[in-house]
Amino acid sequence: MIHLLLFLICLFASTVGAIVGAGGGVIIKPVVDALDLLPASSVSFLSSCTVLCMTASSLLRGLKDNCRIRYSTTTPLAVGAAMGGFLGNLLFSLVRSAGDESILKLVQAIGLTFITALVLLYICLKDRLRSYHVESMPVCLLSGILLGVISSFFGIGGGTSNVALLFLLFSMEAKEAARNSIYIILLSQIVNLSSFLLRGNVPAFEWPSLILMAAGGVGGALLGAAISRRMNSKGVTLALKVLCAAMVLVNLINAVRVAMNL
């Protein structure tokens, strides 16, 4: 029953993630934590695996789409995100070793609440704020490092922060930002999971969970791509706002629940 529930969560999360460019981990991590289905460290690892499958499938499925990937600026962001992934994994290990799984869940829930709330606020106000057309490689690398730390520490595989940064630094429309975000997430997750394997830091997990979650990621990528084709940028932006608002609420509930049980 738990494995089926994990599949359905990943299918839904990856569908939404493929539409808005969030990758799906931003939904998987807090929802699985809220339902208390798996230990925090296992969720982070399995979520990253799911996001990798989702992003690879989404990019392959969308090769014929009109939304282009800005390789000249997005690739340095992805490289920076990969570098930040190592730092995020190190921070994850330090917090994990400093206390039990409950402490880790609490830190992640509070951090995700704050970050997602900031992203929601920016997206709601972005039409009134100035955006940029950054071409500096050092700025792209540093921005990517920040995204990588957030992604790997919280186990969300990228998330809404990617899309918000692409809005701000590169003045992208929502659908273009979604596609470029998925490209960044794919490259950073390859490095992130390699780091888990090379450092021997893979947490305990059940293979049926991994297989079904990965299947949900692939299925969601295909379904999300089909839905995205029928949506314009305004529709994608609205979906992103709804997602952020829902995740702020879920992460806040998680933080309160874990804090009360300490």
SVG drawing of the C-alpha trace seen along z (x, -y; Angstrom):
<svg xmlns="http://www.w3.org/2000/svg" viewBox="-5 -48 38 52">
<polyline fill="none" stroke="black" stroke-width="0.4" points="0.0,0.0 2.8,-2.4 4.6,-1.7 1.4,-2.4 1.0,-5.6 4.5,-6.7 4.0,-6.0 0.8,-8.1 2.6,-11.0 5.5,-10.9 3.2,-10.7 1.3,-13.8 4.4,-15.7 6.3,-14.9 3.3,-16.0 3.1,-19.3 6.9,-19.6 7.1,-19.0 4.6,-21.8 6.1,-24.5 9.8,-23.4 10.0,-22.5 11.2,-19.0 8.7,-17.4 10.9,-17.0 9.5,-20.2 6.2,-18.3 7.5,-14.8 9.7,-15.7 7.2,-17.6 4.2,-15.4 6.1,-12.1 7.3,-13.8 3.8,-14.9 2.5,-11.4 5.5,-10.0 6.0,-7.3 9.9,-7.2 12.8,-8.5 14.0,-12.0 17.3,-10.8 15.6,-8.0 13.1,-10.5 15.8,-12.9 17.7,-10.2 14.6,-8.6 13.2,-12.0 16.5,-12.8 16.4,-9.5 12.8,-10.2 13.6,-13.8 16.5,-12.5 14.2,-10.1 11.5,-12.8 13.8,-15.4 15.5,-13.0 12.1,-11.8 10.7,-15.4 13.6,-16.7 13.6,-13.7 9.8,-14.0 10.1,-17.8 12.8,-17.7 10.4,-18.9 8.9,-21.7 9.4,-25.3 10.7,-26.4 14.5,-26.6 17.2,-26.0 19.6,-28.9 22.7,-26.7 25.1,-29.6 23.8,-30.8 21.9,-27.8 24.8,-25.4 27.0,-27.5 24.0,-27.6 23.8,-23.8 27.6,-23.5 27.3,-25.8 24.3,-23.8 26.3,-20.6 29.1,-22.2 26.6,-23.4 25.2,-19.9 28.5,-18.7 28.2,-21.5 24.5,-20.8 25.3,-17.1 28.0,-18.0 25.6,-20.2 23.0,-17.5 25.5,-15.0 26.5,-17.4 22.9,-18.1 22.1,-14.4 25.0,-13.4 24.3,-16.2 20.9,-14.8 18.2,-12.2 15.9,-12.2 13.4,-14.4 15.9,-17.3 16.7,-16.9 13.0,-16.9 12.5,-20.1 15.4,-22.0 14.3,-21.0 10.7,-21.9 11.5,-25.3 14.0,-26.1 11.5,-25.0 8.7,-27.1 10.9,-30.2 12.4,-29.6 9.0,-28.7 7.3,-31.7 10.0,-34.0 9.6,-32.5 5.8,-32.9 6.1,-36.5 8.5,-37.2 6.3,-35.5 3.3,-37.5 5.2,-40.7 7.6,-40.0 5.6,-42.0 6.2,-45.1 9.9,-44.4 12.8,-44.7 14.3,-41.6 17.7,-41.3 19.5,-39.8 22.6,-38.4 25.4,-37.0 28.2,-37.0 29.5,-33.4 30.7,-34.1 27.3,-35.3 25.7,-32.3 28.1,-29.9 27.5,-31.6 23.7,-31.5 23.9,-27.9 25.9,-27.0 23.2,-28.6 20.5,-26.6 22.6,-23.4 23.0,-23.8 19.2,-24.3 18.4,-21.4 20.7,-18.8 20.3,-19.8 16.5,-19.8 16.2,-16.8 13.9,-18.7 15.9,-18.3 15.7,-21.9 12.3,-23.3 10.5,-26.6 13.6,-28.5 15.1,-27.6 12.2,-29.0 12.2,-32.2 15.9,-32.8 15.4,-32.3 12.6,-34.9 14.8,-37.4 18.2,-37.0 17.3,-36.1 13.8,-37.7 12.4,-34.3 8.7,-33.6 7.2,-30.9 7.2,-28.1 10.8,-28.8 11.9,-29.1 10.2,-25.7 12.2,-24.0 15.5,-25.6 14.9,-24.7 14.4,-21.1 17.7,-21.1 19.5,-22.5 17.9,-20.0 18.9,-17.1 22.6,-18.0 22.7,-18.8 20.9,-15.6 23.4,-13.5 26.2,-15.0 24.2,-14.9 23.4,-11.2 27.0,-10.5 28.1,-12.2 25.8,-9.9 27.3,-6.9 31.0,-7.9 30.8,-8.9 29.0,-5.8 26.3,-7.9 23.3,-6.1 20.6,-5.7 18.6,-2.5 15.7,-2.1 13.4,0.5 13.8,1.4 10.1,1.4 9.9,-2.1 12.7,-3.3 11.3,-1.4 7.7,-2.7 8.8,-6.3 11.0,-6.3 8.1,-5.0 5.9,-7.8 8.6,-10.3 8.7,-9.0 4.9,-8.8 4.5,-12.3 7.0,-13.7 5.1,-12.4 1.7,-13.5 3.1,-16.9 4.5,-17.5 1.2,-16.7 -0.6,-19.1 2.0,-21.8 1.5,-21.9 -2.1,-23.0 -1.2,-25.8 0.3,-29.3 2.8,-31.1 0.0,-32.8 -1.4,-29.4 2.0,-28.0 2.6,-31.0 -0.8,-30.5 0.0,-26.8 3.4,-27.9 1.7,-30.3 -0.8,-27.6 2.0,-25.1 4.1,-27.5 1.1,-28.5 0.2,-24.8 3.8,-23.9 4.2,-26.8 1.2,-25.4 2.4,-21.8 5.9,-22.7 4.6,-24.9 2.4,-22.1 5.4,-19.7 7.5,-22.1 4.9,-22.5 4.1,-18.8 7.8,-17.8 8.5,-20.5 5.6,-19.4 6.9,-15.8 10.5,-16.6"/>
</svg>
